[in-house]
Amino acid sequence: MIKMTYPLSPLDRDWLARNLDQDGETPPDAPRGDQDLNPGTRTPIPLTAAAVLVPLVAHTQTTTVLLTRRTDHLSKHPGQVSFPGGHIEADDGSPEETALRETEEETGLDRRHIDIVGRLDDYETRTGFRVTPVVAVVTPPFDLVPDPHEVADVFEVPLSFLLDPSNHHRHTREFEGRDREFFAMPYNDHFIWGATAGMLINLYEALKNP
């Protein structure tokens, strides 16, 4: 296994931006998604446009990723670990604006701490969303006021852990009568899996191949 060195402590914002998408869009016929590990299962129904923020917190000695755990009563993805985000409103204007707005609403993180640096590939979910992951550098200190209706927990995971391929696991679960594979990155008491883990795999691939 090849060990890679990332300029993460302190985080090199310019290096990060050079390795992320800057042209604005993923080609419609080339998204990432649950079909990455399950060929032939791309969702045929019309997809709802959504965006999430991938917040890289630039601490002095380390870089972390800010994640949330959704409350158990939500109709979509209850109890799952996710990035802050949601569906794109007509007046948002861009996925970046959606990601910023949803992050403020869900976690209370003020956008003045957030510096957007690029995008990952769009990600299609089997639940009917096409998600644009917006990567940003977040500068501490900052205050968080999570929305108790949507967010059960907000926590940080070292980016070095998430970029280590030895922590990229594959699991199988039955869904609608057939086995489906998915990525998972268990961290302490948190089980990071599904779309969130898939987007982190995309981040890993983007940064390992500058």
Secondary structure, DSSP 8 states (H G I E B T S, - for coil): -------BTTB-HHHHHHTSB-SS---TT--EEGGGSSTT----S--EEEEEEEEEEE-SS-EEEEEEEE-TT-SSSTT-EE-SEEE--TTT-SHHHHHHHHHHHHH---GGGEEEEEE---EE-TTSEEEEEEEEEE-S-------TTTEEEEEEEEHHHHT-GGG-EEEEEEETTEEEEEEEEEETTEEEEHHHHHHHHHHHHHHH--
